[in-house]
Amino acid sequence: MAKPIELGLVLEGEDAKEFFRNERNPVVSEELIGLFRRGKKIYEKNRF
């Protein structure tokens, strides 16, 4: 029988607040956009 997955990371205090702030207002850089475009090209070349 499979064992349940245990969560290994629990954020508390200021770390948790910062996580939720970033979730609500993500920062998207030109570098990140470039990575997504590169990934899309790789996907399109290799899909079946």
C-alpha positions in Angstrom: 0.0 0.0 0.0 1.3 3.5 -0.8 2.4 5.7 2.0 0.8 9.2 2.3 3.0 12.1 1.3 4.2 14.3 4.1 4.6 18.0 3.7 8.2 19.0 4.3 7.9 22.8 4.3 5.7 24.9 6.5 5.9 28.7 6.2 5.2 30.8 9.2 5.2 34.5 10.2 6.8 36.9 7.8 7.8 34.1 5.4 4.2 33.1 5.0 3.1 36.7 4.5 5.7 37.2 1.8 4.7 34.0 0.0 1.1 35.1 -0.2 2.0 38.7 -1.3 4.1 37.1 -4.1 1.2 34.8 -5.0 -1.2 37.8 -5.4 1.3 40.0 -7.2 3.9 38.0 -9.1 6.8 39.7 -10.6 7.5 38.8 -14.2 10.9 39.8 -15.6 12.0 39.9 -19.2 14.3 36.9 -18.4 11.3 34.9 -17.2 9.3 35.7 -20.3 12.3 34.6 -22.4 12.5 31.3 -20.6 8.8 30.7 -21.3 9.2 31.4 -24.9 12.2 29.1 -25.1 10.2 26.3 -23.4 7.4 26.8 -25.8 9.7 26.5 -28.8 11.2 23.3 -27.4 7.8 21.9 -26.7 6.6 22.7 -30.2 9.6 21.0 -31.8 9.2 17.8 -29.7 5.5 17.2 -29.4 4.0 14.2 -31.2 
